[in-house]
Amino acid sequence: MNNAAILKMIATGLITVALVSCNRSTPGAGSTQQASAIPPSVATPTPLAAIGYVTDDAKVMDESLRKQLETTLTRLKERKKIDFSVVTVRTTGDKSARDYSLALARERKNNSIEQNVSGLLLLVAVDDRNWHIQITRNLEVSLTNELLTELSAPMTDSFRQNRYGDGIFKYVNALIAKLEQIDLPEGNG
């Protein structure tokens, strides 16, 4: 055997030892963690930070629509003390739209310096064909699940035609029109 063949055998043996070591659990450490060169097929993407009022990670809005939504949501916050943000993603991976949007809403609330602000966060996962809206508790009496679903009909109709930006715009405006009609309780529940 030549030196190159011996080095190749040693390297192969070291790699095998390293992989076997990764497949063993450490005593008292709980579950076994397995090494794999193949990533899971549907890993959960790292949640975005919902910065600003519109985070269009899925790129379903043109710039003029995004700016129009930003302006509309900024005015809502000034008038009604409601922080309403819209987030689009391609997928939520192995998380449900509800759990993904809840994580975003909590992060947004924790990073806010304002107190006594109500909140809404609309998440649209385009490739998953799913959406979810999170609302603070103090809005639940006025914005019931039935009402939120009823108001979403024009949005979901637009989504069926792959007009996501248009659908989001319709839903946001329908929600704001409803919020303008009701006397909101104080607090950020």
Secondary structure, 3 states (H helix, E strand, C coil): CCHHHHHHHHHHHHHHHHHHHHHCCCCCCCCCCCCCCCCCCCCCCCCCCCCCCEEECCCCCCHHHHHHHHHHHHHHHHHHCEEEEEEEECCCCCCCHHHHHHHHHHHHHHHCCCCCCEEEEEEEECCCCEEEEEECHHHCCCCCHHHHHHHCHHHHHHHHCCCHHHHHHHHHHHHHHHHHHCCCCCCCC
